[in-house]
Amino acid sequence: MRNVSAHPYMANSVPEIQQAMLESIGVDTVEELFVQIPQDHRLTRPLDLPPALSERELRRHVVGILAKNSTTEDNLSFLGAGIWQHHVPAAVDEIVRRNEWLTSIFGEPSSDHGRNQAWFEFCSQLGELLNLDLVALPVRSWGSAAGHAMRMAARLTGRNEVAIVRAIDPQRLSVIRNYCEPPEMANHIAIRLVAYDPATGLIDMDDLRAAVTDRTAAVYFEVPSYLGVVEHQAAEIAAIARAAGAETIVGVDPISLGVLAAPVDYGADLVVGTIQTLGVHLHAGGGVGGFIASRDEPRYAEQYPTLFISIAETLEPGEHGFGLGLFHQTSYGLRDKGNDWTGHSVYMWAIAATAYMAMMGPQGFAEVGKLILQRAHHAAQLLSGIKGVRVTFPSGFFKEFVVNFDDTGKSVADINDALRARGIFGGKDLSGDFPELGQSALYCVTEIHTLSDIERLAGALNEVV
């Protein structure tokens, strides 16, 4: 019999407990649980691991590794491009950390101690912000939400193409391509990229009309776009899609909706976006959450791959109960026969977003949207006054804007290196993904940036160029 010892962090690794579990399922050894794995695929020698560290030593080791990072706490950051630095109220963090949520965020109905009601509030508040009635629980990311929505559109229309504006986050587009599947697969959805006008950042309408055909399941664009531009042709884009029998899918940053029109108001059928801007920290870009929403119509509801929360009156007058709706059509209910796999859940961030939206209210969203607009445009004005620096799309942008450095004779990489030496993270380098924009970077200004922060950036750039 092999030598078995308990793991210091795992209560169930005590040999007596392990043996009791093995006996309860009718096997003698743990190895019997892995007989389906071919013998030549299994490691037969001990792993050459470093000596085990104590908890204190391990913590010191990990903290030492993390200390090598440059963070937004110690540096001034103007990076956005898919994950953004917004203010997260301390109350949001306090609510998310409470044991009532940590112990019941997912499980059986018996573990629901207000979880379903909180999820219902998330869907309701986001629905009010979007001016839509049907909002599902979040999926992993904005890209995941967009991919799911395109698959929904393909099922709704029976078509297998989507038109997507090329001015999109390359990482988001990569996720969407995964959801649209390789050409060899039966459910493949072909992607047609629609050009944008490099002079304005807006969608090239002639190219859109050429791309949309009777095979198009959906047209997808974003407001604001990846380049920060507010697409004022949105209603015309939706009309082109509708005339071809295609769905209109709009991606949106919900923090912009205090100052920008909701996508449904200019013709969107399905709306997707991020929830990271609603009270979720940067978290190195992982697990930040994306949403899907639509009108409350059966044809849409029946295609969702995600979970819904329903509310109903109980036998007690004045009381209400909450529960999962349309569970059967999800991968939770039907496994591989469900509409889609939703994969990794981010339901804790739904709790964070619920707290954030409740604290903000309609007036709060209007105020933060105006503040972002004012400070972003002020920053663009200051930067465009620096010799050799040009703001590419100077009007009609929200939060992010493209800054061109061609006339400085320096590359974005060199400029960003020099800014980092001054404790500033410059904009996202666009020169690789959007070569037609030259040496350009995407700068992000939010409510966390003070006027002195913006002046510090302008001063540092003036020195660097």
C-alpha positions as CSV (number, residue, x, y, z in Angstrom):
1,M,0.0,0.0,0.0
2,R,1.3,3.5,-0.9
3,N,2.4,5.9,1.7
4,V,-0.5,8.4,2.3
5,S,-0.1,11.6,4.3
6,A,-2.5,14.4,4.9
7,H,-2.2,17.7,3.0
8,P,-2.0,20.7,5.4
9,Y,-4.7,22.7,3.4
10,M,-7.1,19.8,2.7
11,A,-9.2,18.4,5.4
12,N,-10.4,15.5,3.3
13,S,-6.9,14.3,2.6
14,V,-6.6,12.6,6.0
15,P,-6.0,8.9,5.2
16,E,-8.9,7.7,7.4
17,I,-11.3,10.1,5.6
18,Q,-10.0,9.2,2.2
19,Q,-10.5,5.5,3.0
20,A,-14.0,6.1,4.2
21,M,-14.9,7.9,0.9
22,L,-13.3,5.1,-1.2
23,E,-15.4,2.5,0.7
24,S,-18.6,4.5,0.2
25,I,-18.2,4.4,-3.6
26,G,-17.0,0.8,-3.7
27,V,-13.3,1.0,-4.7
28,D,-10.1,0.2,-2.8
29,T,-7.7,2.8,-4.1
30,V,-7.7,6.3,-5.6
31,E,-5.8,4.8,-8.7
32,E,-9.0,2.8,-9.6
33,L,-10.7,6.1,-10.3
34,F,-8.3,6.8,-13.1
35,V,-8.3,3.5,-15.0
36,Q,-9.9,5.0,-18.0
37,I,-6.7,7.0,-18.6
38,P,-4.3,4.9,-20.6
39,Q,-1.3,3.8,-18.6
40,D,1.3,5.4,-21.0
41,H,-0.5,8.7,-20.4
42,R,0.0,8.6,-16.6
43,L,3.1,9.7,-14.7
44,T,4.8,6.8,-12.9
45,R,7.6,8.7,-11.2
46,P,7.4,11.3,-8.4
47,L,7.2,14.9,-9.5
48,D,10.5,16.8,-9.0
49,L,9.0,19.6,-7.0
50,P,10.8,22.2,-4.9
51,P,10.7,21.7,-1.1
52,A,7.3,22.5,0.4
53,L,7.0,26.0,1.9
54,S,5.2,26.8,5.1
55,E,2.1,29.1,4.7
56,R,4.2,32.1,5.9
57,E,7.1,31.3,3.6
58,L,4.7,30.8,0.6
59,R,3.0,34.1,1.2
60,R,6.3,36.0,1.4
61,H,7.4,34.2,-1.9
62,V,4.2,35.2,-3.7
63,V,4.2,38.8,-2.4
64,G,7.8,39.1,-3.6
65,I,6.7,38.0,-7.1
66,L,3.8,40.4,-7.1
67,A,6.0,43.3,-6.0
68,K,7.7,43.2,-9.4
69,N,4.5,44.5,-11.0
70,S,3.8,48.1,-11.8
71,T,0.3,48.9,-10.6
72,T,-2.3,51.6,-11.2
73,E,-2.1,52.3,-7.5
74,D,1.5,53.5,-7.8
75,N,1.3,54.9,-11.3
76,L,-1.0,57.2,-13.2
77,S,-2.8,55.2,-15.9
78,F,-4.5,56.3,-19.1
79,L,-4.9,52.7,-20.3
80,G,-8.4,51.4,-21.3
81,A,-9.0,49.4,-24.5
82,G,-11.3,46.8,-23.0
83,I,-10.9,47.1,-19.3
84,W,-11.1,50.4,-17.6
85,Q,-10.1,52.1,-14.3
86,H,-13.3,53.5,-12.7
87,H,-14.1,54.4,-9.2
88,V,-15.4,51.5,-7.1
89,P,-17.1,52.7,-3.9
90,A,-15.9,51.1,-0.7
91,A,-19.5,50.0,0.0
92,V,-19.5,47.8,-3.1
93,D,-16.4,45.9,-1.9
94,E,-17.9,45.5,1.5
95,I,-21.1,44.0,0.2
96,V,-19.3,41.6,-2.2
97,R,-17.1,40.3,0.6
98,R,-19.9,39.5,3.0
99,N,-20.3,35.9,3.9
100,E,-24.0,35.9,2.9
101,W,-22.9,36.2,-0.7
102,L,-19.7,34.2,-0.6
103,T,-21.5,31.1,0.7
104,S,-24.6,31.2,-1.5
105,I,-23.6,32.8,-4.8
106,F,-24.3,29.5,-6.5
107,G,-25.8,26.3,-5.3
108,E,-29.1,24.6,-4.7
109,P,-32.4,26.6,-4.0
110,S,-31.9,25.7,-0.3
111,S,-28.8,27.8,-0.2
112,D,-30.6,30.9,-1.5
113,H,-30.6,33.5,1.3
114,G,-31.5,36.5,-0.8
115,R,-29.2,35.6,-3.7
116,N,-32.0,35.3,-6.2
117,Q,-33.5,38.6,-5.2
118,A,-30.1,40.3,-5.6
119,W,-29.8,38.7,-9.0
120,F,-33.3,39.9,-9.9
121,E,-32.3,43.4,-8.8
122,F,-29.2,43.2,-11.1
123,C,-31.3,42.3,-14.1
124,S,-34.0,44.9,-13.2
125,Q,-31.6,47.8,-12.7
126,L,-29.5,47.0,-15.8
127,G,-32.8,46.7,-17.8
128,E,-33.8,50.1,-16.6
129,L,-30.4,51.5,-17.7
130,L,-30.8,49.8,-21.1
131,N,-34.5,50.5,-21.5
132,L,-35.1,46.8,-22.0
133,D,-37.2,44.2,-20.2
134,L,-35.3,41.0,-20.7
135,V,-31.8,40.9,-19.1
136,A,-30.0,37.6,-18.3
137,L,-27.4,36.9,-15.7
138,P,-23.9,37.8,-16.9
139,V,-21.4,35.6,-18.9
140,R,-17.7,35.8,-18.7
141,S,-16.9,38.8,-20.8
142,W,-18.2,41.3,-23.4
143,G,-16.7,39.1,-26.1
144,S,-18.6,36.1,-24.7
145,A,-21.8,38.0,-24.6
146,A,-21.4,39.2,-28.2
147,G,-20.5,35.7,-29.4
148,H,-23.6,34.3,-27.7
149,A,-25.8,37.0,-29.2
150,M,-24.5,36.2,-32.7
151,R,-25.3,32.6,-32.2
152,M,-28.8,33.6,-31.0
153,A,-29.2,35.7,-34.2
154,A,-28.1,32.7,-36.3
155,R,-30.7,30.5,-34.7
156,L,-33.4,33.2,-35.0
157,T,-32.8,33.8,-38.7
158,G,-31.5,30.5,-39.9
159,R,-28.6,32.3,-41.5
160,N,-24.8,31.8,-41.1
161,E,-23.1,35.2,-41.6
162,V,-22.5,38.2,-39.4
163,A,-21.2,41.7,-40.4
164,I,-18.9,43.3,-37.8
165,V,-17.3,46.7,-37.9
166,R,-13.5,46.4,-38.1
167,A,-13.0,49.1,-35.5
168,I,-13.3,46.5,-32.7
169,D,-11.1,45.3,-29.9
170,P,-8.9,42.6,-31.5
171,Q,-9.2,40.5,-28.3
172,R,-13.0,40.8,-28.3
173,L,-13.0,39.8,-32.0
174,S,-10.9,36.8,-31.3
175,V,-13.4,35.6,-28.7
176,I,-16.3,36.2,-31.1
177,R,-14.4,34.1,-33.8
178,N,-14.3,31.2,-31.3
179,Y,-18.0,31.4,-30.7
180,C,-18.6,31.5,-34.5
181,E,-16.7,28.2,-34.8
182,P,-14.2,27.0,-37.4
183,P,-15.4,26.6,-41.0
184,E,-15.2,22.8,-40.7
185,M,-18.0,22.8,-38.0
186,A,-21.6,22.5,-38.9
187,N,-22.6,25.6,-36.9
188,H,-19.9,27.8,-38.4
189,I,-20.9,31.5,-38.7
190,A,-18.9,33.4,-41.3
191,I,-17.6,36.9,-40.2
192,R,-17.6,39.8,-42.7
193,L,-15.6,42.7,-41.4
194,V,-17.0,46.1,-42.4
195,A,-14.5,48.9,-43.0
196,Y,-14.5,52.2,-41.0
197,D,-13.6,55.6,-42.3
198,P,-10.1,56.4,-41.1
199,A,-10.9,60.1,-41.3
200,T,-13.9,60.0,-38.9
201,G,-13.8,56.6,-37.2
202,L,-17.4,56.0,-38.3
203,I,-18.6,52.9,-40.1
204,D,-18.2,53.0,-43.9
205,M,-21.8,52.9,-44.9
206,D,-21.2,51.9,-48.5
207,D,-19.1,48.9,-47.3
208,L,-21.8,48.0,-44.9
209,R,-24.5,47.9,-47.6
210,A,-22.2,45.7,-49.7
211,A,-21.6,43.3,-46.7
212,V,-25.2,42.9,-45.7
213,T,-27.0,40.2,-47.8
214,D,-29.8,37.7,-47.5
215,R,-27.3,35.4,-45.7
216,T,-26.6,38.0,-42.9
217,A,-27.9,36.9,-39.5
218,A,-26.8,40.0,-37.7
219,V,-25.0,43.3,-37.9
220,Y,-22.8,44.1,-34.9
221,F,-21.3,47.4,-34.0
222,E,-20.5,49.3,-30.8
223,V,-21.4,52.7,-29.3
224,P,-18.9,54.0,-28.3
225,S,-16.6,52.1,-30.7
226,Y,-13.3,50.5,-29.6
227,L,-11.7,53.8,-30.8
228,G,-14.0,55.8,-28.5
229,V,-16.1,57.2,-31.4
230,V,-19.9,57.7,-30.8
231,E,-21.5,56.2,-34.0
232,H,-24.1,58.8,-34.9
233,Q,-25.2,56.7,-38.0
234,A,-26.5,54.0,-35.6
235,A,-30.2,54.3,-36.6
236,E,-29.3,54.1,-40.3
237,I,-27.1,51.0,-39.6
238,A,-30.1,49.3,-37.8
239,A,-32.4,50.2,-40.7
240,I,-30.0,48.5,-43.2
241,A,-29.9,45.4,-41.1
242,R,-33.7,45.3,-40.7
243,A,-34.3,45.7,-44.4
244,A,-32.2,42.6,-45.0
245,G,-34.0,40.6,-42.4
246,A,-31.0,40.6,-40.1
247,E,-30.8,41.3,-36.3
248,T,-29.1,44.4,-35.0
249,I,-26.7,43.7,-32.1
250,V,-25.1,46.7,-30.4
251,G,-22.3,46.6,-27.9
252,V,-22.3,49.2,-25.2
253,D,-20.4,50.4,-22.1
254,P,-23.3,50.9,-19.7
255,I,-21.5,53.7,-17.8
256,S,-22.1,55.8,-20.9
257,L,-25.9,55.5,-20.8
258,G,-26.3,58.4,-18.4
259,V,-25.4,60.7,-21.3
260,L,-25.9,58.5,-24.5
261,A,-29.1,57.1,-25.8
262,A,-29.9,53.5,-25.1
263,P,-29.2,51.2,-28.1
264,V,-32.9,50.1,-28.3
265,D,-33.8,53.7,-28.9
266,Y,-32.0,53.6,-32.3
267,G,-33.0,50.2,-33.4
268,A,-31.0,47.5,-31.5
269,D,-32.6,44.1,-31.2
270,L,-30.0,42.6,-28.9
271,V,-27.7,44.6,-26.7
272,V,-24.5,43.3,-25.2
273,G,-21.6,44.8,-23.2
274,T,-19.4,44.8,-20.2
275,I,-20.4,45.0,-16.5
276,Q,-16.8,45.7,-15.4
277,T,-17.5,49.4,-15.4
278,L,-20.3,48.9,-12.9
279,G,-18.2,48.5,-9.7
280,V,-15.7,45.8,-10.7
281,H,-12.0,46.3,-10.2
282,L,-9.4,45.8,-12.9
283,H,-8.4,42.3,-11.8
284,A,-5.7,42.0,-14.5
285,G,-8.4,41.6,-17.2
286,G,-10.0,38.4,-16.1
287,G,-13.6,37.4,-15.2
288,V,-15.0,40.8,-15.5
289,G,-18.5,39.9,-16.9
290,G,-20.6,40.6,-19.9
291,F,-24.4,41.0,-20.3
292,I,-27.0,40.1,-23.0
293,A,-30.4,42.0,-23.1
294,S,-33.3,42.2,-25.5
295,R,-37.0,43.0,-25.7
296,D,-39.2,40.6,-23.6
297,E,-40.5,38.5,-26.5
298,P,-40.7,34.7,-26.6
299,R,-38.6,34.5,-29.9
300,Y,-35.7,36.1,-28.1
301,A,-36.2,34.5,-24.7
302,E,-36.2,31.0,-26.2
303,Q,-32.7,31.5,-27.7
304,Y,-30.9,32.7,-24.6
305,P,-28.2,30.3,-23.3
306,T,-28.0,32.1,-19.9
307,L,-30.0,32.1,-16.7
308,F,-33.0,34.3,-16.0
309,I,-34.4,35.2,-12.6
310,S,-38.2,35.3,-12.3
311,I,-40.4,37.0,-9.6
312,A,-43.8,35.8,-8.5
313,E,-46.3,36.4,-5.8
314,T,-46.5,33.8,-3.0
315,L,-49.5,32.6,-1.0
316,E,-48.8,35.2,1.6
317,P,-50.2,38.6,0.5
318,G,-47.5,41.1,-0.1
319,E,-44.7,38.6,-0.3
320,H,-42.8,37.6,-3.4
321,G,-40.6,34.7,-4.4
322,F,-37.7,34.5,-6.8
323,G,-36.5,31.6,-8.9
324,L,-34.6,30.6,-12.0
325,G,-36.5,30.9,-15.3
326,L,-36.1,29.0,-18.6
327,F,-33.6,26.8,-16.9
328,H,-34.3,23.9,-19.2
329,Q,-32.8,25.5,-22.3
330,T,-29.4,26.3,-20.8
331,S,-26.4,24.0,-20.5
332,Y,-27.2,23.8,-16.8
333,G,-30.5,22.1,-17.6
334,L,-29.7,20.3,-20.9
335,R,-25.9,20.0,-20.8
336,D,-24.6,19.5,-24.3
337,K,-28.2,19.9,-25.8
338,G,-28.6,23.4,-24.4
339,N,-28.6,26.5,-26.6
340,D,-25.0,27.2,-25.7
341,W,-22.4,26.6,-23.0
342,T,-22.1,29.6,-20.8
343,G,-19.0,28.3,-19.1
344,H,-17.3,30.2,-16.3
345,S,-19.8,32.2,-14.3
346,V,-19.2,35.7,-12.9
347,Y,-22.3,35.9,-10.7
348,M,-20.4,37.6,-7.9
349,W,-19.8,40.5,-10.1
350,A,-23.6,40.7,-10.6
351,I,-23.7,41.4,-6.9
352,A,-21.1,44.1,-7.2
353,A,-22.9,45.7,-10.2
354,T,-26.2,45.6,-8.3
355,A,-24.7,47.5,-5.4
356,Y,-23.0,50.0,-7.7
357,M,-26.1,50.7,-9.8
358,A,-28.3,51.1,-6.6
359,M,-25.8,53.6,-5.2
360,M,-25.5,55.6,-8.4
361,G,-29.2,55.9,-9.4
362,P,-30.2,57.7,-12.6
363,Q,-28.7,61.0,-11.5
364,G,-25.4,59.4,-10.6
365,F,-25.1,57.9,-14.1
366,A,-25.9,61.3,-15.6
367,E,-23.3,63.0,-13.5
368,V,-20.5,60.5,-14.0
369,G,-21.2,60.4,-17.8
370,K,-20.9,64.2,-18.0
371,L,-17.8,64.3,-15.9
372,I,-16.1,61.6,-18.2
373,L,-17.1,63.6,-21.3
374,Q,-15.8,66.9,-19.9
375,R,-12.5,65.5,-18.7
376,A,-11.8,63.3,-21.8
377,H,-12.4,66.2,-24.1
378,H,-10.4,68.5,-22.0
379,A,-7.5,66.0,-22.1
380,A,-7.8,65.7,-25.9
381,Q,-7.7,69.5,-26.2
382,L,-4.5,69.8,-24.0
383,L,-2.7,66.9,-25.9
384,S,-3.6,68.3,-29.3
385,G,-1.8,71.5,-28.3
386,I,1.5,69.7,-28.1
387,K,3.7,70.1,-31.1
388,G,3.6,66.9,-33.3
389,V,0.6,65.4,-31.4
390,R,-2.8,65.1,-33.1
391,V,-6.1,63.8,-31.8
392,T,-7.4,61.7,-34.8
393,F,-11.1,61.9,-34.2
394,P,-11.5,65.1,-32.2
395,S,-15.3,65.2,-31.8
396,G,-18.0,62.8,-30.8
397,F,-16.1,60.5,-28.5
398,F,-16.7,59.1,-25.0
399,K,-14.0,58.3,-22.5
400,E,-11.4,57.1,-25.1
401,F,-9.8,58.9,-28.0
402,V,-7.0,58.2,-30.5
403,V,-3.8,60.2,-30.3
404,N,-1.4,60.2,-33.3
405,F,2.3,60.8,-32.9
406,D,3.5,60.5,-36.5
407,D,4.8,64.1,-36.7
408,T,6.9,63.6,-33.6
409,G,9.2,61.2,-35.3
410,K,8.8,58.8,-32.3
411,S,7.0,55.5,-32.0
412,V,4.2,54.9,-29.5
413,A,6.4,52.2,-27.9
414,D,9.2,54.7,-27.3
415,I,6.8,57.3,-26.0
416,N,5.2,54.8,-23.6
417,D,8.6,53.7,-22.3
418,A,9.5,57.3,-21.6
419,L,6.1,57.9,-19.8
420,R,6.6,54.8,-17.7
421,A,9.9,56.1,-16.5
422,R,7.8,59.1,-15.3
423,G,5.3,57.0,-13.5
424,I,2.6,57.2,-16.2
425,F,1.0,54.4,-18.2
426,G,0.3,55.9,-21.7
427,G,-2.4,54.8,-24.1
428,K,-2.8,51.4,-25.8
429,D,-0.5,51.1,-28.8
430,L,-2.7,50.8,-31.9
431,S,0.1,50.7,-34.5
432,G,0.1,46.9,-34.8
433,D,-3.6,46.2,-35.0
434,F,-4.6,49.4,-36.9
435,P,-1.6,50.2,-39.1
436,E,-3.7,52.6,-41.1
437,L,-3.7,54.9,-38.1
438,G,0.1,55.2,-38.1
439,Q,1.8,55.7,-34.7
440,S,-1.3,56.1,-32.7
441,A,-2.4,55.2,-29.2
442,L,-5.8,54.9,-27.5
443,Y,-6.0,57.1,-24.4
444,C,-8.6,56.7,-21.7
445,V,-9.8,59.3,-19.3
446,T,-12.5,58.5,-16.7
447,E,-13.9,60.1,-13.6
448,I,-10.9,59.0,-11.5
449,H,-8.6,61.4,-13.4
450,T,-8.3,64.9,-11.9
451,L,-7.4,68.0,-13.8
452,S,-3.9,67.9,-12.3
453,D,-3.6,64.3,-13.5
454,I,-4.4,65.4,-17.1
455,E,-2.0,68.3,-16.8
456,R,0.7,66.0,-15.6
457,L,0.2,63.8,-18.6
458,A,0.3,66.7,-21.0
459,G,3.5,68.0,-19.3
460,A,5.2,64.6,-19.5
461,L,4.2,64.1,-23.2
462,N,5.5,67.6,-24.0
463,E,8.9,66.6,-22.5
464,V,8.9,63.2,-24.2
465,V,8.1,64.4,-27.7
